[in-house]
Amino acid sequence: MKIIFTLFFLVTTNLFSQEFTIKFATLAPEGSTWMNVMKEFDAAIRKETNGRVGFKMYAGGVQGDEKDVLRKIRLGQLHAAGITGVGIGEISKKVRILDSPFLFKNYDEVDSVRNKFDGVFRKEFDDNGFVLLGFAEVGFVYTLTNIKVTSPADLKNVKMWIWEGDPIAEAMFTTIGIHPIPLSITDVLTSLQTKLIDGVYTSPLAGVALQWFTRTKFMLDLPLADAQGAIIVSKKQFDKMPADLQRILLRNGKTYFEKLTKLSREDNAKSIETLRKNGIQIIPVDKKSLGEYDEIGKKSRRALVGKLFDEALLNDVEREVAMIRSKKK
């Protein structure tokens, strides 16, 4: 009886000692790298705050798509989320400069720009009612097609899918001169099967997870963009916490979401090998076509000025990328 009473006391004490329960939602499924790292983050927060703060997690889209989740956060029904570029754009269009077409060629460039403009991006989230706990990269996005593509001209022969409401892809495909077919992400696999479309753009990891690779034959060995993700919390909820708890969230966010980005990059590298082993032909790009894609990137980014970000920020970011490349040369 004494043991039972002691256990009851410990359990109830722990329950009532939690001052802040942060309700978190994401499209990432249980068992994914995103959710595994989120659970590590939650465990670290609970330990360091002695149970004063903890997350209640809703994975796999059970709270709806990213627009639904953000609406629920604004209503106070949820407090935090793991989002992709679509969700980021719902908070701040300006931050989507990180997803710009053909802006980055490697992860060094991505990391340098994200670190250089970290204050700008954090302020954007803050001004729009959210606190950025950390970026969590989706990864470089490639085209998977059933028609062999090397040059931009080849892409015009592809019945290319576009995610409904994706202004980044729309600007890029418009510049190339193709008319993609807008569909929700849940309709893509069926549309590949019925041949309504024969081309998609995705990170290698997502291409494997969503089984899109089973209905395509080729992958162009050139990233279209680096797709960002982010872990955010409502500023209203964050501001309820004392400063010491806020610091713990931010410090651990930096540690664990840098880890998540590193693991996502490793997962994407492994997924490229999975694609190769399953018969997807990786198509190299010749020097002439590379130059054409670079020009498309420049025109696409300029077309997004005034729609997503301002010209001054674009100039600053492009200058930073150019400086990184010149140092490497």
Secondary structure in CASP SS format (residue, H / E / C, confidence):
PFRMAT SS
TARGET T0000
AUTHOR 0000-0000-0000
METHOD secondary structure of the structure
MODEL  1
M C 1.00
K H 1.00
I H 1.00
I H 1.00
F H 1.00
T H 1.00
L H 1.00
F H 1.00
F H 1.00
L H 1.00
V H 1.00
T H 1.00
T H 1.00
N H 1.00
L H 1.00
F H 1.00
S H 1.00
Q C 1.00
E C 1.00
F E 1.00
T E 1.00
I E 1.00
K E 1.00
F E 1.00
A E 1.00
T E 1.00
L C 1.00
A C 1.00
P C 1.00
E C 1.00
G C 1.00
S C 1.00
T H 1.00
W H 1.00
M H 1.00
N H 1.00
V H 1.00
M H 1.00
K H 1.00
E H 1.00
F H 1.00
D H 1.00
A H 1.00
A H 1.00
I H 1.00
R H 1.00
K H 1.00
E H 1.00
T C 1.00
N C 1.00
G C 1.00
R C 1.00
V E 1.00
G E 1.00
F E 1.00
K E 1.00
M E 1.00
Y E 1.00
A C 1.00
G C 1.00
G C 1.00
V C 1.00
Q C 1.00
G C 1.00
D C 1.00
E H 1.00
K H 1.00
D H 1.00
V H 1.00
L H 1.00
R H 1.00
K H 1.00
I H 1.00
R H 1.00
L H 1.00
G C 1.00
Q C 1.00
L C 1.00
H C 1.00
A E 1.00
A E 1.00
G E 1.00
I E 1.00
T E 1.00
G H 1.00
V H 1.00
G H 1.00
I H 1.00
G H 1.00
E H 1.00
I H 1.00
S C 1.00
K C 1.00
K H 1.00
V H 1.00
R H 1.00
I H 1.00
L H 1.00
D H 1.00
S C 1.00
P C 1.00
F C 1.00
L C 1.00
F C 1.00
K C 1.00
N C 1.00
Y H 1.00
D H 1.00
E H 1.00
V H 1.00
D H 1.00
S H 1.00
V H 1.00
R H 1.00
N H 1.00
K H 1.00
F C 1.00
D H 1.00
G H 1.00
V H 1.00
F H 1.00
R H 1.00
K H 1.00
E H 1.00
F H 1.00
D H 1.00
D H 1.00
N C 1.00
G C 1.00
F E 1.00
V E 1.00
L E 1.00
L E 1.00
G E 1.00
F E 1.00
A C 1.00
E C 1.00
V C 1.00
G E 1.00
F E 1.00
V E 1.00
Y E 1.00
T E 1.00
L E 1.00
T E 1.00
N C 1.00
I C 1.00
K C 1.00
V C 1.00
T C 1.00
S C 1.00
P H 1.00
A H 1.00
D H 1.00
L H 1.00
K C 1.00
N C 1.00
V C 1.00
K C 1.00
M E 1.00
W E 1.00
I E 1.00
W E 1.00
E C 1.00
G C 1.00
D C 1.00
P H 1.00
I H 1.00
A H 1.00
E H 1.00
A H 1.00
M H 1.00
F H 1.00
T H 1.00
T H 1.00
I H 1.00
G C 1.00
I C 1.00
H C 1.00
P C 1.00
I E 1.00
P E 1.00
L E 1.00
S C 1.00
I H 1.00
T H 1.00
D H 1.00
V H 1.00
L H 1.00
T H 1.00
S H 1.00
L H 1.00
Q H 1.00
T C 1.00
K C 1.00
L C 1.00
I C 1.00
D C 1.00
G E 1.00
V E 1.00
Y E 1.00
T E 1.00
S C 1.00
P H 1.00
L H 1.00
A H 1.00
G H 1.00
V H 1.00
A H 1.00
L C 1.00
Q C 1.00
W H 1.00
F H 1.00
T H 1.00
R H 1.00
T C 1.00
K C 1.00
F E 1.00
M E 1.00
L E 1.00
D C 1.00
L C 1.00
P C 1.00
L C 1.00
A E 1.00
D E 1.00
A E 1.00
Q C 1.00
G E 1.00
A E 1.00
I E 1.00
I E 1.00
V E 1.00
S E 1.00
K H 1.00
K H 1.00
Q H 1.00
F H 1.00
D H 1.00
K C 1.00
M C 1.00
P C 1.00
A H 1.00
D H 1.00
L H 1.00
Q H 1.00
R H 1.00
I H 1.00
L H 1.00
L H 1.00
R H 1.00
N H 1.00
G H 1.00
K H 1.00
T H 1.00
Y H 1.00
F H 1.00
E H 1.00
K H 1.00
L H 1.00
T H 1.00
K H 1.00
L H 1.00
S H 1.00
R H 1.00
E H 1.00
D H 1.00
N H 1.00
A H 1.00
K H 1.00
S H 1.00
I H 1.00
E H 1.00
T H 1.00
L H 1.00
R H 1.00
K H 1.00
N C 1.00
G C 1.00
I C 1.00
Q E 1.00
I E 1.00
I E 1.00
P C 1.00
V C 1.00
D C 1.00
K H 1.00
K H 1.00
S H 1.00
L H 1.00
G H 1.00
E H 1.00
Y H 1.00
D H 1.00
E H 1.00
I H 1.00
G H 1.00
K H 1.00
K H 1.00
S H 1.00
R H 1.00
R H 1.00
A H 1.00
L C 1.00
V E 1.00
G C 1.00
K C 1.00
L C 1.00
F E 1.00
D C 1.00
E H 1.00
A H 1.00
L H 1.00
L H 1.00
N H 1.00
D H 1.00
V H 1.00
E H 1.00
R H 1.00
E H 1.00
V H 1.00
A H 1.00
M H 1.00
I H 1.00
R H 1.00
S H 1.00
K H 1.00
K H 1.00
K C 1.00
END
